[in-house]
Amino acid sequence: MRIFMLEDLDRRILRHLQVDPAMGVPDLAAAVGLSPARVTRRLDRMRSDGVLRGSRIEIDWQALGYAVSVSLRITLDKTQPRAFDDFISAARDVPEVVEIQTFLGRVDVRLSLIARDLPDYQRIYRDAVLVLPHIADIEALMTVARVKSDATVPL
């Protein structure tokens, strides 16, 4: 993987985009003191170098009625040669799982899932999570409050 070295102008552009990802090129150019053509060239270069990867819309799942967020820390039965592959493949098919992370250490996988309420979580846990293959141990951590959730990079 190649490391991209940012220039000061690139950092300024990225800082503004982190605050307002929908900012148009003319407004972005005015904010950083460059012409729209120069900003466009820098954005194109950062895209081609892999610094910028598309654009995303973040959906507030709570506004859609999902009031429960749970983090499941899972240890897999590593005596099974395909434990990771089988588990991750099956976990991807659970619609309420919004994130899957793998780790080195005692915990192998973390699933983040959302549910409408506690009965809905119990149904998901019983019908979709407990049937996932090769689980040796599982610990559920229910989110009480999100103190910081920031995808910005310190530029």
C-alpha positions in Angstrom: 0.0 0.0 0.0 1.4 3.4 -1.0 1.3 6.2 1.5 0.1 9.5 0.0 1.9 12.6 1.2 -0.6 15.5 1.7 0.4 19.0 0.9 -1.0 21.9 3.0 -3.6 22.7 0.3 -4.8 19.1 0.3 -5.2 19.2 4.1 -7.2 22.4 3.8 -9.5 20.9 1.2 -10.0 17.7 3.2 -10.7 19.6 6.4 -13.6 21.4 4.6 -14.9 18.2 3.0 -14.9 16.5 6.4 -17.1 19.3 7.8 -19.4 19.5 4.7 -19.0 16.5 2.3 -21.6 17.9 0.0 -19.7 21.2 -0.5 -19.5 22.0 -4.2 -16.3 22.8 -6.0 -16.9 26.5 -6.3 -17.6 26.9 -2.6 -14.7 24.7 -1.7 -12.4 26.7 -4.0 -13.5 29.9 -2.3 -13.0 28.5 1.1 -9.4 27.4 0.4 -8.4 30.3 -1.8 -7.9 28.4 -5.0 -9.6 28.4 -8.4 -12.2 25.7 -9.0 -10.0 24.2 -11.7 -7.1 23.7 -9.2 -9.4 22.3 -6.6 -10.9 19.9 -9.2 -7.3 18.7 -10.2 -6.4 18.1 -6.6 -9.6 16.2 -5.9 -9.1 14.1 -9.0 -5.5 13.4 -7.9 -6.6 12.4 -4.4 -9.3 10.1 -5.9 -6.8 8.4 -8.3 -4.3 8.0 -5.4 -7.0 6.4 -3.2 -7.2 9.1 -0.6 -10.8 9.9 -1.5 -13.0 6.9 -2.0 -16.4 7.9 -3.4 -19.0 9.7 -1.4 -21.5 8.3 1.2 -24.7 9.2 2.8 -25.1 8.4 6.5 -28.5 7.2 7.5 -29.6 7.9 11.1 -31.0 4.5 11.9 -32.5 5.8 15.1 -34.7 8.1 13.1 -36.0 5.0 11.3 -37.1 3.4 14.6 -34.0 1.4 15.6 -33.6 2.3 19.3 -31.3 -0.5 20.3 -27.6 -0.9 19.4 -25.6 -3.9 20.6 -22.0 -4.9 20.2 -21.4 -8.7 20.2 -17.9 -9.9 21.0 -17.5 -13.4 19.7 -14.9 -16.0 20.2 -14.9 -18.7 17.5 -14.1 -22.4 17.8 -10.7 -22.3 16.2 -10.4 -26.1 16.1 -12.6 -25.7 13.0 -10.4 -24.9 10.0 -13.0 -22.7 8.3 -14.4 -21.1 11.4 -13.7 -17.5 10.4 -14.8 -17.9 6.8 -18.0 -19.7 7.6 -18.9 -17.4 10.4 -18.3 -14.2 8.5 -20.1 -15.4 5.5 -23.2 -16.3 7.5 -23.0 -13.1 9.6 -23.0 -11.0 6.4 -26.5 -12.4 5.7 -28.0 -11.0 8.9 -29.7 -7.7 7.8 -29.5 -6.2 11.3 -25.7 -6.6 11.5 -24.4 -3.2 10.4 -20.7 -3.8 11.0 -18.3 -6.8 11.3 -14.8 -6.5 12.6 -12.1 -9.2 13.1 -9.5 -9.1 15.8 -6.3 -10.7 17.0 -6.6 -11.9 20.6 -9.2 -13.5 22.8 -12.1 -12.0 20.9 -12.1 -13.0 17.3 -15.1 -11.0 15.8 -17.2 -8.1 16.8 -20.7 -7.7 15.3 -22.6 -4.4 15.7 -26.3 -4.9 15.3 -29.3 -2.7 15.6 -32.9 -3.6 16.6 -36.1 -1.7 17.0 -36.5 -2.6 20.7 -35.5 -5.2 23.3 -38.0 -7.9 22.1 -36.8 -7.3 18.5 -33.2 -7.7 19.7 -34.1 -10.9 21.6 -35.6 -12.3 18.4 -32.6 -11.4 16.3 -30.2 -12.8 18.9 -32.1 -16.1 19.2 -33.0 -16.6 15.5 -30.1 -15.1 13.6 -27.1 -14.8 15.9 -27.1 -17.9 18.0 -27.4 -20.0 14.9 -24.2 -18.6 13.3 -21.6 -21.3 12.9 -18.6 -22.0 15.1 -19.4 -19.7 18.1 -17.4 -20.8 21.2 -18.3 -17.8 23.4 -20.3 -14.6 23.0 -20.6 -11.4 25.0 -23.3 -8.8 24.4 -22.6 -5.1 25.2 -25.6 -2.8 24.8 -24.9 0.8 23.9 -26.2 3.2 26.5 -24.8 6.4 25.0 -22.6 7.3 22.1 -20.0 9.7 23.6 -18.0 10.2 20.4 -18.6 9.0 16.9 -16.4 10.8 14.5 -15.1 9.6 11.1 -12.9 12.6 10.6 -9.1 12.4 10.4 -6.9 14.9 12.3 -5.4 16.8 9.4 
